[in-house]
Amino acid sequence: MAEALTPASLTDIAAFEHEWAVLRECASPVCEKDRLLKLFPGVDWHRLLLVAEEHGVLAHLGVCLSDRDAPAVPPEFKQTILERGRAQNFLTLRLIGELFRLLELFVSHGISALVIKGPVLAVRAYSDPSVRKYVDLDLLVRQRDIRRATEALIASGYRAAVSLEAIDAGRIPGQYLFSKADSNLIVELHNDSTLRYFPRPLPIEDFFARQL
């Protein structure tokens, strides 16, 4: 029976010393293969997979351990990494396809939007939108455009967590969340009003001015 590990136990660095060492090596900008191979004898592969998934670095692990020069990696573990990597790639392609559709939707309504987190952060950090794990799309939209953006998303098939009536009443949540029940797609709209817990006001107009 597989070991039952909770998120709290996955952060126990002492108990997961070997697994954390492998993850650190695989997530490093320059992975030292010789050092990595020396870590393999003490690794619990089941634990390593769980820790990698919990911390969203499964893709890093997959790239690092897919090398043919890593014969010490069990074949079944490599297969599991491959299958989960494919699933993450498919999700990434789906999210990016929806992102382009939403950007076109907003342009058609005269709404400016900036992409944050998600795929753009993955490209910025790793030059690959599929390496960083994310499950939703985040956009910056000016507060004055929130109502029109909400109308556009509702017409496009999304369900709004914040109703048009609430928007008209001046309600400003932590984010404007939208979802599609039939596809599990989630979109969040942010701006300087929703991100009001930052120590300084968000210079959103500067961001739009720097838009490419």
Secondary structure, 3 states (H helix, E strand, C coil): CCCCCCHHHHCCCCCCHHHHHHHHHHHCCCCCHHHHHHHHHHCCHHHHHHHHHHCCCHHHHHHHHCCCCCCCCCHHHHHHHHHHHHHHHHHHHHHHHHHHHHHHHHHHCCCCCEEECHHHHHHHHHCCCCCCCCCCEEEECCHHHHHHHHHHHHHCCCEECCCHHHHHCCCCCCCEEEEECCCCEEEEEECCCCCCCCCCCCCHHHHHHCCC
